[in-house]
Amino acid sequence: FYDLTTGTNRDVISNIPGATTAVAFDQSGHLYVGVGFGADRGEIRRFDIADLDAAYTADTALEFDGSEGVTVNSADKNSGAGFFVSDAGYLFAGNGVQGGFTGISPAGVAVVYDLGKSFASIEYDAFNDEFALIDGGSAEIFAASSFIPEPLGLTLLGLGAMLLLGRRRVA
């Protein structure tokens, strides 16, 4: 980060194993950092803002692979193609050669979406909660909310309610 007081750069995360792809913030106070190139390509780690603030204040950087960061996903799903966190808290990562992007739920469940966009990068419009999936010179716009699956628990509750309402007692 750039220190306005001293006019110098100060590391708050060190030893990122390869080139950083992108960074993103979520509404819960986390910073996501991804590795786009090298042996650890695809690894995305999450850091708490409070830990980063403490590291900045103490001028002691957090280790990328240290205990402070949480691995969100470590498969080859973020090949230098950027990522963002949607309004609903889902992490979306452009997945390079896999044909589209990967959606990662707040619980860490990853779903790969193949939309036929090889080496796709991803750009987010937070105002409209939409993203562009860019493949070479072409781009397609998608609503981020359309790639958020309905929670299984709500589906099961709805099914149970329908079964209870449809059940008749014989006296």
VMD Tcl script that draws the C-alpha trace (Angstrom):
set ca {
  {0.00 0.00 0.00}
  {1.12 3.54 -0.58}
  {1.79 5.54 2.58}
  {0.66 9.13 1.93}
  {2.54 10.38 5.00}
  {5.97 9.12 3.98}
  {5.46 8.90 0.21}
  {6.64 5.28 0.13}
  {5.16 1.87 -0.61}
  {4.67 -0.48 2.32}
  {4.09 -4.22 1.97}
  {1.18 -5.63 3.92}
  {1.27 -9.09 2.26}
  {4.60 -10.66 1.40}
  {5.88 -13.68 -0.50}
  {3.02 -13.99 -2.97}
  {4.14 -17.07 -4.97}
  {3.94 -15.72 -8.51}
  {2.26 -12.77 -10.15}
  {-0.82 -11.36 -8.45}
  {-3.89 -11.46 -10.69}
  {-6.26 -9.14 -8.94}
  {-7.52 -8.01 -5.58}
  {-11.12 -7.63 -4.43}
  {-12.92 -6.56 -1.27}
  {-16.14 -8.01 0.10}
  {-18.77 -6.42 2.34}
  {-17.59 -8.43 5.37}
  {-14.18 -6.75 5.57}
  {-11.98 -9.18 3.65}
  {-9.39 -8.63 0.94}
  {-8.96 -11.39 -1.66}
  {-5.61 -11.82 -3.40}
  {-5.05 -14.26 -6.27}
  {-2.04 -15.81 -7.98}
  {-2.30 -15.77 -11.77}
  {0.99 -17.25 -12.94}
  {3.56 -19.77 -11.75}
  {3.36 -23.05 -9.84}
  {0.68 -21.72 -7.46}
  {-1.52 -20.33 -10.23}
  {-5.18 -20.24 -9.24}
  {-4.68 -19.93 -5.50}
  {-6.91 -17.28 -3.96}
  {-6.44 -16.26 -0.34}
  {-8.64 -14.13 1.90}
  {-7.29 -11.71 4.52}
  {-9.20 -9.84 7.23}
  {-8.96 -6.07 6.95}
  {-8.21 -5.85 10.70}
  {-5.14 -8.09 10.24}
  {-3.98 -6.01 7.27}
  {-4.46 -2.80 9.23}
  {-2.41 -4.22 12.12}
  {0.32 -5.32 9.69}
  {0.40 -1.85 8.14}
  {0.56 -0.15 11.55}
  {3.34 -2.46 12.78}
  {5.14 -2.27 9.40}
  {5.28 -6.08 9.42}
  {3.79 -7.74 6.35}
  {1.55 -10.79 6.57}
  {2.79 -13.92 4.80}
  {0.69 -14.96 1.81}
  {0.87 -18.60 2.92}
  {0.79 -17.72 6.63}
  {-1.90 -18.42 9.18}
  {-3.51 -15.01 8.65}
  {-4.78 -15.82 5.15}
  {-7.52 -18.33 4.37}
  {-7.28 -20.34 1.15}
  {-10.52 -19.73 -0.70}
  {-9.66 -21.88 -3.69}
  {-6.45 -23.43 -4.91}
  {-7.40 -25.13 -8.17}
  {-6.50 -23.65 -11.54}
  {-9.53 -21.38 -11.59}
  {-8.02 -17.91 -11.63}
  {-5.44 -17.93 -14.38}
  {-4.59 -14.27 -14.44}
  {-8.11 -13.41 -15.52}
  {-9.22 -11.31 -12.56}
  {-12.04 -11.70 -10.06}
  {-14.64 -9.81 -8.00}
  {-17.02 -10.32 -5.09}
  {-20.70 -9.86 -5.95}
  {-23.29 -8.08 -3.82}
  {-24.39 -11.49 -2.49}
  {-20.86 -12.33 -1.31}
  {-19.95 -14.77 -4.08}
  {-16.43 -14.65 -5.48}
  {-16.37 -14.83 -9.28}
  {-13.03 -15.64 -10.96}
  {-12.20 -15.68 -14.65}
  {-10.81 -19.15 -15.21}
  {-8.56 -18.82 -18.19}
  {-8.61 -21.93 -20.36}
  {-11.66 -23.56 -18.77}
  {-14.20 -21.82 -20.97}
  {-15.78 -19.24 -18.70}
  {-15.53 -18.50 -15.01}
  {-15.78 -20.01 -11.55}
  {-18.26 -18.96 -8.88}
  {-17.22 -19.57 -5.28}
  {-19.89 -19.37 -2.57}
  {-19.25 -17.66 0.79}
  {-18.90 -21.21 2.20}
  {-16.11 -21.97 -0.31}
  {-18.03 -24.22 -2.72}
  {-16.71 -23.73 -6.27}
  {-18.76 -24.22 -9.43}
  {-17.13 -23.95 -12.86}
  {-19.29 -22.42 -15.60}
  {-18.26 -23.24 -19.17}
  {-19.71 -20.54 -21.39}
  {-17.40 -21.21 -24.32}
  {-15.09 -18.30 -23.52}
  {-11.53 -19.61 -23.63}
  {-8.93 -17.52 -21.78}
  {-11.79 -15.38 -20.49}
  {-11.19 -12.42 -18.25}
  {-13.88 -10.94 -16.06}
  {-14.83 -7.32 -15.30}
  {-17.47 -6.27 -12.75}
  {-20.01 -3.44 -12.75}
  {-20.92 -3.10 -9.06}
  {-23.61 -0.50 -9.71}
  {-25.67 -2.95 -11.78}
  {-24.29 -6.16 -10.19}
  {-23.35 -7.35 -13.68}
  {-20.14 -8.66 -15.14}
  {-18.59 -8.87 -18.57}
  {-16.90 -12.09 -19.61}
  {-14.28 -11.04 -22.15}
  {-12.78 -13.47 -24.67}
  {-10.33 -11.78 -27.01}
  {-12.25 -8.94 -28.66}
  {-15.77 -10.05 -27.70}
  {-17.63 -9.61 -24.43}
  {-20.92 -10.87 -23.02}
  {-22.77 -9.23 -20.12}
  {-24.33 -11.36 -17.37}
  {-26.27 -10.60 -14.19}
  {-24.17 -11.84 -11.27}
  {-27.32 -12.86 -9.40}
  {-28.25 -15.32 -12.16}
  {-25.25 -17.49 -11.22}
  {-26.10 -17.76 -7.52}
  {-27.76 -21.11 -6.86}
  {-30.80 -21.32 -4.64}
  {-29.70 -22.56 -1.22}
  {-30.40 -26.27 -0.80}
  {-31.84 -25.68 2.68}
  {-34.56 -23.39 1.35}
  {-35.39 -25.89 -1.37}
  {-35.75 -28.69 1.19}
  {-37.85 -26.49 3.49}
  {-40.16 -25.63 0.62}
  {-40.51 -29.29 -0.33}
  {-41.26 -30.24 3.28}
  {-43.90 -27.53 3.56}
  {-45.56 -28.70 0.37}
  {-45.63 -32.28 1.64}
  {-47.15 -31.20 4.97}
  {-49.77 -29.04 3.34}
  {-50.66 -31.76 0.88}
  {-50.98 -34.46 3.55}
  {-54.49 -35.28 4.70}
  {-55.40 -37.11 7.84}
  {-57.86 -39.91 7.74}
  {-59.95 -40.13 10.93}
}
mol new
graphics top color blue
foreach p $ca { graphics top sphere $p radius 0.5 }
foreach p [lrange $ca 0 end-1] q [lrange $ca 1 end] { graphics top cylinder $p $q radius 0.2 }
display resetview
